């Protein structure tokens, strides 16, 4: 399905929705007088939509999460997590049986950076936190920390 909106011949917006996948694309054409606005993107752009699958707070390895929909419907998932330092990050990851979410906090230590890593396995309407750890890179090597990622949300990406 394609929608076309025009405004005084100076603005045209195209919206295309693929009915099978639900993917949505936009293209805008802006004209100023007799010239095209060079500051506006001229190609097709994808509008990324997400479907909430789970929301809460989990840090404990082995925790099973019940998803609101079958995750196999989605090629990508969006994971939102807090590394414990008021640093909330979201990542869009290719959905495979187990995805790895990593985060770096460069300001955590005056000596080195802190790395956070969590792995989540997916099976239909279930997800399990299979690993969750943090370590700091110091002059002497790596030191494991007690701090972990706090997984806040999982979304399916359309």
N, C-alpha and C positions, 0 to 999 in steps of 0.2 A: 504494500500500500504506500502510495506517495502523496503527500500533501504539499501544496505550493501556496505560500502567502506572499502577497505583494503590497507595497505601500508607495503610491505615487511614482511608480517606475524607478524609485531610487533605492529600494530595498527589496530583495527577494530571498525568502527562506524556503528551503526544501527540507522535508522530513520524510525519511523512508523507514518503514518498519517491516522487518522480515517476519511474516506470520508464523513460520515454523519455529524459529529460534527465539523470537522476541527481541532480537537485536535491533537497535535504533540508531540511525545515522542522520546527521544534519549537514547542510551546506548553506552558507549565507553569502549573498552577493550584495555588497554595498557600493553605491555609485554616488559620487559627489560631482554634480554638474556633468561634464562629459567624460570624466575619468573614474576609474575604479579605485576604491580605497585600498591603497597598498598596505595599510596597517592591519587589515582584516584577513584572516585565514581564507584562502580561496578553495581549499579542497574539502572533501568529505571528512567529517569527524564522527567518531563513534561516541555515543552517549552510554556510559557504563551504568547499568542498573544492578542493584543487589537485592537479594531476598534474605531476610533474617532467618537463620537456622538455629542459633543458640545465643543467649545472652546471659551473663552472670559474672562469676568470679571464681577462678580455679587456679591453684598452684600445685596441688598434690598429684604426684605421678600415680598413674593407675586409675584416676578418676574417670568414670564413664559418663558421657554426656549424651542426652537424648536430643536429637535434632528434629526440627519441625517438618523437615521434608527429606527425601532421599537425596543424599549428596551426589550420587552418581548422575543426576540430571545436570550437573554443573561441571564445566571443564576447568573452572577456576574457583577458588575460595578466597575470601577476604578475612584475614585474621587481625583482630585488634587486641593489643596487649599493653600492659604497663610494666616497665622494668623496675618499678619500685622507687624511682627517683622523679616522680611527676613527669615522666617522659612517655606519654602514650603514643604508640605508633601503630599504623595499619599497613599491612602488606597484602597485595594480591598475588597469590601463588597458584601455580598449575596444580590442580587437584590430582593427586596420585594416592596410592594406598596410605602413604605416610608423608606428611609435609613437614618441613623444618622452618620454623620462624626464628630469625636471628635479629639481635639488636645490639648496638654499640653505644655505650655511654662514655664519651671521651672526657667528660668533666668529673667522673666519679673519683678518680685518683690523681694525685699530683705526680705519681710515678708513671702510671700507664693507663691504658683504657680498659674498661670493663666490657666483657662480651657476655651476652645473654643468649641462650639457645633453648628452644622448646620444640618437641616433636609431637605431632598429633596424628593418630591413625584414624582412617575413615572406613566405615562399612555400612552402607545404606543409611539408615536413620540413626546410626550410632557413631560417636567419636570418642577416642580415648587419649588422654594425655600420657604419652609413653616415656617422655624424658623432659626434664626441666632443670637446667643448671646455669650457673654463672661462674666466670673466672676472671681474674685480673692478670694482665700481662705486665710483669715487673722486670726489673733488671736481672733478677735471679731466676726468672722463668715464670711459669703460670701457677697461680694460687687459686684453688677452688673457693668459692664464696657460699655462704648460706642463703643469700638472696636469690630469688627466682623470678621469672616472668609471671605476671598475673594475667591469664588469658581472660579477656572481657567479652569478646563477641566473635562469632563465626557467621559469615554470610556467604551465600552462593552468588556467584557473579554470572549475570546473564550476558 
